[in-house]
């Protein structure tokens, strides 16, 4: 590094004092054009600049002022509709394992646990939207309004599978100013400005307003998987912290577009990754709870899974997208509409389908009786199918809402999928062939070492025919739990049959 002599610095300072401050391009390959000031009018110029500066400080540009006023108006308009929710829950303390050694009575000890969340008033009747996890198993629920008035709240209904709950207060003074306008989350755009309002960390921070943008839509983060939940979150970088749960996510029209539900954090605090349940889902759940006393879900009557890159290659798709139909329930809505096994569903009402979990959530949170237009590919041809959704039968609710079971083959290093006629044609085998096709094999697995490869079709296991993935999983599970855990698989590879044996660990 070259050192700069002090004399050079001195001359540089003199030059700046004589010429005035300016910016130059430091690229040595380009010349910089510098305009020298008119010293004869320097006094006038200085006076004008001073006057202009003083005027600007008094009156900021109209655009900035209008934007600032818009933010203030949205906050003032929506804050009165956001409430603080406090809960108490009686829990039993763990028993003392040492009490039996000291002859002490081991009586169960109970204590009260307190919780804090937020909620949004949506009607003059006192109905409030919040999260299920805010009020779940609560013995007491209280609501504090914007004006600090407190009310006991009744839990009308909850839906753990979407993390939405409806509670109600008996307040006579709720006006239009206390009610948030319900917006449309489907029309939200990534990059759109939003505000999060709630009570982060403690009651005394009620009606805290933070601002950000819509970072993404249709997020499935696996938060509700244990409950077999339906996730289709809005992601935002508006600051959300513990206590914000159940609060409002609003757009710049002051409309509710989401119910804040979760954060992704390594520290436990805000890191700019928050998630909200879309208001379109929250509205449908709320209406169903109030009208029916329970959640009524839409039903399509198919099983399926998302299309990954490997599956896209096998299907001849340009990229991984949509979901592939694994099976169609006889007599169900999909069957009546003409959907078939092996169809690839790419769009719903014109909107692209990102994956199985998102599609599943969209169907389940749509009201029964609704007609949906599905854009599909069948045998390489594009088609439109209109399906009138049914109601998910109560005896199927638990099974239908559980996440897909892990395939037995996955633990052995490979995955399989139902063999559709279209897939059979692409693999060069008879379209009437029954079996499951291998879609992925891990190179480090015993399955790969034994010769299993992507594109092979397993037609029989231990001399019993395999019709679909359910057959495959059942057979492999039975073999794994038997005294002789070895599967003899008859496989079709390019039209030729061979046998491959695999020991199930």
C-alpha positions in Angstrom: 0.0 0.0 0.0 1.3 3.4 -1.0 1.7 6.0 1.7 0.4 9.5 1.0 2.8 12.3 1.9 1.6 15.1 4.2 2.4 17.8 1.6 0.0 16.1 -0.8 -2.7 16.1 1.9 -2.1 19.8 2.5 -2.4 20.7 -1.1 -5.6 18.6 -1.4 -7.2 20.5 1.5 -6.3 23.8 -0.1 -7.8 22.7 -3.4 -11.0 21.6 -1.7 -11.3 24.9 0.2 -10.8 26.9 -3.0 -13.0 24.8 -5.3 -15.7 23.6 -3.0 -17.0 20.1 -2.1 -17.8 17.7 -5.0 -18.0 14.0 -5.8 -15.7 12.4 -8.2 -15.6 9.0 -9.9 -12.7 7.1 -8.5 -12.4 4.9 -11.7 -8.9 5.9 -13.1 -10.1 4.9 -16.6 -12.8 7.6 -16.7 -12.4 11.3 -16.5 -14.5 13.2 -14.0 -16.3 16.4 -14.9 -16.3 19.0 -12.2 -18.3 22.2 -12.3 -16.7 25.1 -10.5 -19.0 27.3 -8.5 -19.5 31.0 -9.4 -17.8 32.8 -6.5 -19.3 36.1 -7.5 -22.8 34.8 -6.6 -21.7 32.7 -3.6 -23.5 34.9 -1.0 -26.8 34.8 -2.9 -26.5 31.0 -3.4 -25.8 30.4 0.2 -28.8 32.5 1.2 -31.1 30.6 -1.2 -29.8 27.2 0.0 -30.4 28.3 3.6 -33.9 29.5 2.9 -34.7 26.3 1.0 -33.3 24.1 3.8 -35.3 25.9 6.4 -38.5 25.6 4.3 -37.9 21.9 3.7 -37.4 21.2 7.4 -40.7 23.0 8.1 -42.6 21.3 5.2 -41.4 17.8 4.2 -42.1 16.7 0.6 -45.8 16.0 0.0 -45.1 12.4 -1.0 -43.3 11.6 2.2 -45.9 13.4 4.3 -48.8 11.5 2.5 -47.0 8.2 3.1 -46.5 9.0 6.8 -50.1 10.0 7.2 -51.2 6.8 5.5 -49.2 4.7 8.1 -50.6 6.7 11.0 -54.2 6.4 9.7 -54.0 2.6 9.3 -52.6 2.3 12.8 -55.2 4.6 14.4 -58.0 2.8 12.5 -57.1 -0.7 13.4 -55.6 -0.5 16.9 -59.0 -0.3 18.7 -60.0 -3.6 17.3 -57.0 -5.5 18.7 -57.3 -6.8 22.2 -55.0 -8.4 24.8 -56.0 -12.0 25.8 -54.8 -13.4 29.2 -55.4 -17.0 30.2 -55.1 -19.1 33.3 -54.6 -22.8 33.3 -54.5 -25.2 36.2 -51.7 -27.8 35.7 -50.5 -30.6 37.8 -46.9 -30.6 38.9 -44.8 -33.7 38.3 -44.7 -36.1 41.3 -41.6 -36.2 43.4 -39.8 -39.6 42.6 -37.9 -39.5 46.0 -41.0 -39.2 48.2 -41.5 -43.0 48.3 -38.1 -43.4 49.9 -38.7 -41.0 52.8 -42.3 -42.1 53.6 -43.7 -38.8 52.5 -47.2 -38.7 51.1 -47.0 -38.2 47.3 -50.0 -35.9 46.8 -50.4 -34.3 43.4 -49.6 -30.6 43.5 -51.5 -28.2 41.3 -50.6 -24.7 40.3 -51.8 -22.0 37.9 -50.0 -21.1 34.7 -50.7 -17.8 33.1 -50.5 -17.0 29.4 -50.6 -13.9 27.2 -51.8 -13.4 23.6 -53.7 -11.1 21.4 -57.0 -11.2 19.5 -59.0 -9.2 17.0 -62.7 -8.1 17.3 -64.6 -8.9 14.2 -68.2 -8.2 15.1 -70.4 -6.0 17.3 -71.6 -9.2 18.9 -68.2 -9.4 20.6 -66.8 -12.3 18.5 -63.0 -12.3 18.6 -60.5 -14.2 16.4 -57.3 -15.5 18.0 -55.1 -18.6 17.9 -56.0 -22.0 19.3 -52.7 -22.2 21.1 -53.5 -19.0 23.0 -56.7 -20.3 24.7 -56.1 -24.1 24.5 -57.0 -25.9 27.7 -57.5 -22.6 29.5 -59.6 -22.5 32.7 -60.1 -18.7 32.5 -59.9 -16.3 29.6 -60.0 -12.5 30.0 -59.9 -9.8 27.3 -58.6 -6.3 27.7 -59.9 -3.8 25.2 -58.1 -0.8 23.7 -59.6 1.5 26.4 -58.3 -0.9 29.2 -61.8 -2.3 30.0 -61.7 -6.0 30.9 -64.2 -8.8 30.2 -64.5 -12.4 30.8 -64.4 -14.3 27.5 -66.1 -17.5 26.5 -64.4 -19.9 24.1 -66.9 -20.6 21.3 -64.8 -23.1 19.4 -61.3 -24.0 18.4 -59.6 -25.7 15.5 -56.1 -27.0 16.4 -55.5 -28.0 12.8 -55.5 -24.4 11.6 -54.6 -22.9 14.9 -57.7 -20.7 14.9 -60.0 -20.1 17.8 -63.2 -18.0 18.3 -63.9 -16.4 21.6 -66.7 -14.0 22.6 -67.2 -11.2 25.2 -70.5 -9.7 26.4 -69.7 -6.0 25.8 -72.4 -3.5 25.0 -70.2 -0.7 23.9 -68.6 -2.2 20.8 -68.9 0.1 17.8 -67.7 0.1 14.2 -64.5 1.8 15.5 -63.7 -1.4 17.5 -64.2 -3.8 14.6 -61.6 -4.6 12.0 -62.6 -4.9 8.4 -62.0 -8.4 7.0 -59.8 -8.3 3.9 -58.8 -10.8 1.3 -55.5 -12.7 1.8 -55.7 -14.4 -1.6 -55.1 -11.1 -3.3 -52.0 -10.3 -1.2 -48.8 -9.7 -3.1 -45.3 -10.5 -2.0 -43.6 -7.2 -1.2 -46.9 -5.6 -0.1 -46.7 -3.4 3.0 -48.3 -4.8 6.2 -48.6 -3.9 9.9 -48.6 -6.4 12.8 -50.5 -5.3 15.9 -50.6 -7.1 19.2 -49.4 -7.3 22.8 -45.8 -8.6 22.6 -44.1 -9.9 25.8 -46.4 -8.2 28.3 -49.8 -6.6 28.8 -48.3 -3.1 29.2 -47.0 -3.3 25.6 -50.6 -3.7 24.2 -51.4 -2.4 20.8 -47.8 -2.4 19.7 -47.6 -1.6 16.0 -44.7 -2.9 13.8 -44.4 -2.7 10.0 -42.9 -4.8 7.3 -43.8 -6.5 4.0 -45.3 -9.8 2.9 -42.1 -11.9 2.5 -43.8 -15.0 1.0 -47.1 -16.8 0.8 -48.2 -20.4 1.0 -45.6 -21.4 3.6 -45.8 -24.9 5.2 -43.4 -25.0 8.1 -44.5 -28.2 9.8 -45.7 -26.5 12.9 -49.1 -28.3 13.0 -48.0 -31.7 11.7 -48.5 -33.5 15.0 -52.2 -32.4 14.9 -52.4 -33.4 11.2 -52.8 -29.7 10.6 -53.4 -27.5 7.5 -50.7 -24.9 6.9 -50.7 -22.1 4.3 -49.0 -19.3 6.2 -48.3 -15.8 5.1 -44.6 -15.0 5.9 -43.7 -11.4 7.0 -40.8 -9.5 8.3 -42.9 -7.3 10.5 -41.6 -7.7 14.1 -43.6 -10.4 15.8 -42.7 -11.6 19.3 -44.3 -13.9 22.0 -47.6 -12.4 22.9 -48.3 -11.2 19.4 -50.0 -14.6 18.7 -53.7 -14.0 17.7 -53.1 -10.4 16.8 -53.8 -8.6 13.6 -51.8 -8.5 10.3 -53.3 -5.7 8.3 -52.7 -4.2 4.9 -52.4 -0.5 4.0 -56.2 -0.3 3.5 -56.6 -1.2 7.2 -58.0 -4.6 6.4 -57.3 -7.8 8.3 -55.3 -10.1 6.1 -53.9 -12.5 8.7 -53.8 -13.7 12.3 -50.3 -13.7 13.6 -49.4 -17.2 14.8 -45.7 -18.0 14.9 -42.1 -16.9 14.6 -39.0 -18.7 13.4 -36.3 -17.8 15.8 -33.0 -19.1 17.2 -33.0 -16.6 20.1 -36.7 -16.8 21.0 -37.3 -13.2 19.8 -38.0 -11.5 16.6 -35.6 -12.3 13.7 -37.7 -11.0 10.9 -39.4 -14.3 10.1 -43.0 -14.3 11.3 -46.0 -16.3 10.1 -49.8 -15.5 10.0 -52.8 -17.6 9.2 -54.4 -16.1 6.1 -57.7 -14.3 6.9 -59.5 -16.3 4.1 -58.9 -19.5 6.2 -59.7 -17.8 9.5 -63.0 -16.5 8.1 -64.1 -19.9 6.9 -63.2 -21.5 10.2 -64.9 -18.8 12.2 -68.1 -19.0 10.2 -68.2 -22.8 10.5 -67.7 -22.7 14.2 -70.4 -20.1 14.8 -72.9 -21.6 12.4 -72.3 -25.4 13.0 -70.6 -25.5 16.4 -67.8 -27.3 14.8 -65.4 -27.1 11.8 -66.9 -28.4 8.6 -64.1 -29.2 6.0 -64.1 -29.6 2.3 -63.5 -33.0 0.8 -62.1 -34.0 -2.6 -61.6 -37.8 -2.1 -58.1 -38.4 -3.3 -54.7 -39.3 -2.0 -51.5 -38.0 -3.5 -48.2 -36.3 -3.1 -46.1 -33.5 -4.5 -44.1 -33.7 -7.7 -40.4 -33.5 -7.1 -37.6 -33.2 -9.7 -37.4 -36.9 -10.1 -41.1 -37.4 -10.5 -41.2 -34.4 -12.9 -38.6 -36.2 -15.1 -40.6 -39.4 -15.1 -43.8 -37.5 -16.0 -42.1 -35.4 -18.7 -42.9 -32.1 -16.9 -40.6 -29.1 -17.5 -40.2 -28.6 -13.8 -41.3 -29.9 -10.4 -44.8 -28.6 -9.7 -48.3 -29.6 -8.7 -49.5 -32.9 -7.2 -50.0 -36.3 -8.6 -53.1 -38.3 -7.8 -52.3 -41.6 -6.1 -55.8 -42.9 -5.7 -59.4 -41.8 -6.1 -62.1 -42.6 -3.6 -65.0 -44.5 -5.3 -68.1 -42.3 -5.4 -66.3 -39.3 -4.0 -66.3 -35.8 -5.4 -63.2 -36.3 -7.4 -64.5 -39.6 -8.8 -67.8 -38.0 -9.8 -65.9 -35.2 -11.6 -63.8 -37.7 -13.6 -60.4 -37.3 -11.9 -58.2 -40.4 -12.3 -55.2 -42.0 -10.7 -52.0 -40.6 -12.2 -53.5 -37.2 -13.1 -51.2 -34.4 -12.3 -53.1 -31.4 -10.8 -51.2 -28.2 -11.6 -53.7 -25.4 -10.7 -56.7 -24.7 -8.6 -59.0 -21.9 -9.8 -56.2 -20.7 -12.0 -53.6 -20.5 -9.2 -50.5 -22.7 -9.3 -50.3 -25.5 -6.8 -47.0 -25.6 -4.9 -47.2 -29.0 -3.3 -49.4 -31.6 -1.6 -49.6 -30.0 1.9 -50.6 -26.6 0.5 -53.2 -28.2 -1.8 -54.5 -30.3 1.0 -54.9 -27.2 3.2 -56.7 -25.3 0.4 -59.2 -28.1 0.0 -59.8 -28.7 3.7 -60.4 -25.0 4.4 -62.8 -24.5 1.5 -66.5 -24.8 2.3 -68.3 -28.0 1.2 -70.5 -27.4 -1.9 -67.9 -25.0 -3.4 -67.0 -25.7 -7.0 -63.3 -25.6 -7.8 -61.6 -25.7 -11.2 -58.6 -27.9 -11.4 -56.1 -27.7 -14.2 -54.6 -31.2 -14.8 -52.3 -33.1 -17.2 -53.5 -36.6 -18.2 -51.4 -38.7 -20.6 -49.5 -35.6 -21.6 -52.7 -33.6 -22.4 -54.0 -30.5 -20.5 -57.5 -30.6 -19.2 -59.9 -28.6 -17.0 -62.0 -30.5 -14.4 -64.6 -28.9 -12.2 -65.2 -30.6 -8.9 -68.0 -29.8 -6.4 -66.4 -30.4 -3.0 -68.1 -32.6 -0.5 -68.0 -32.6 3.3 -65.2 -34.5 4.9 -67.0 -37.4 6.7 -66.5 -37.3 10.5 -65.3 -40.9 10.6 -62.5 -39.9 8.1 -61.5 -36.6 9.7 -58.7 -38.0 11.8 -57.2 -40.1 9.0 -57.6 -37.5 6.4 -56.0 -34.8 8.4 -53.0 -36.8 9.4 -49.8 -36.2 7.4 -48.9 -38.9 5.0 -47.2 -41.9 6.6 -43.6 -42.4 5.8 -43.1 -45.1 3.2 -41.5 -48.2 4.4 -39.1 -48.0 1.5 -37.7 -44.7 2.7 -36.1 -46.3 5.7 -34.4 -48.7 3.3 -33.1 -46.0 1.0 -35.7 -45.8 -1.8 -39.2 -44.4 -2.5 -42.0 -45.8 -4.6 -45.1 -44.4 -6.3 -48.3 -45.9 -7.8 -47.9 -46.9 -11.4 -50.4 -45.0 -13.5 -51.1 -46.0 -17.2 -49.4 -42.8 -18.3 -46.3 -43.5 -16.3 -46.3 -47.1 -17.6 -46.4 -45.9 -21.2 -43.5 -43.6 -20.5 -41.5 -46.4 -19.0 -42.2 -48.6 -22.0 -44.4 -51.3 -20.3 -48.0 -52.4 -20.6 -50.4 -49.8 -19.4 -52.4 -52.5 -17.6 -49.4 -53.6 -15.5 -49.9 -53.4 -11.7 -47.2 -52.4 -9.3 -45.2 -49.5 -7.9 -42.5 -47.7 -9.6 -39.2 -46.7 -7.9 -38.8 -43.0 -8.1 -35.6 -42.5 -6.1 -32.8 -44.7 -4.7 -30.0 -43.6 -2.4 -26.6 -44.6 -3.7 -25.3 -45.5 -0.3 -28.3 -47.8 0.6 -28.5 -51.7 0.6 -31.3 -51.3 -2.0 -28.9 -49.7 -4.4 -26.2 -52.3 -3.7 -28.7 -55.1 -4.4 -29.5 -53.6 -7.8 -32.7 -51.5 -7.3 -32.8 -48.5 -9.6 -35.0 -45.6 -10.4 -37.7 -46.5 -13.0 -37.9 -50.2 -12.0 -41.4 -51.5 -11.3 -42.0 -53.8 -8.3 -44.9 -56.1 -9.2 -44.7 -58.7 -6.5 -43.1 -59.2 -3.0 -42.6 -62.8 -1.7 -44.7 -64.0 -4.6 -47.7 -61.8 -3.7 -48.8 -59.2 -6.2 -48.3 -55.5 -5.4 -51.1 -53.3 -6.7 -50.3 -50.0 -5.1 -48.2 -48.1 -2.5 -50.6 -49.2 0.3 -50.0 -52.9 -0.6 -46.2 -52.2 -0.7 -46.1 -50.5 2.7 -48.3 -53.2 4.3 -46.2 -56.1 2.9 -42.9 -54.6 3.7 -44.0 -53.8 7.3 -45.2 -57.4 7.8 -41.9 -58.7 6.5 -39.9 -56.3 8.7 -41.7 -57.6 11.8 -41.4 -61.3 10.8 -38.8 -63.9 11.9 -37.3 -63.8 8.4 -37.1 -60.2 7.4 -36.1 -60.7 3.7 -38.2 -59.4 0.8 -38.0 -61.2 -2.5 -39.1 -58.6 -5.1 -40.1 -59.3 -8.7 -39.2 -56.2 -10.7 -39.8 -55.1 -14.2 -36.9 -53.2 -15.8 -37.5 -52.0 -19.3 -40.0 -54.8 -20.0 -37.8 -57.6 -18.6 -38.4 -59.3 -15.3 -35.9 -60.2 -12.6 -35.8 -60.9 -8.9 -34.0 -58.8 -6.3 -33.8 -59.8 -2.6 -33.5 -57.2 0.1 -32.9 -57.8 3.8 -35.0 -55.4 5.9 -33.1 -53.9 8.8 
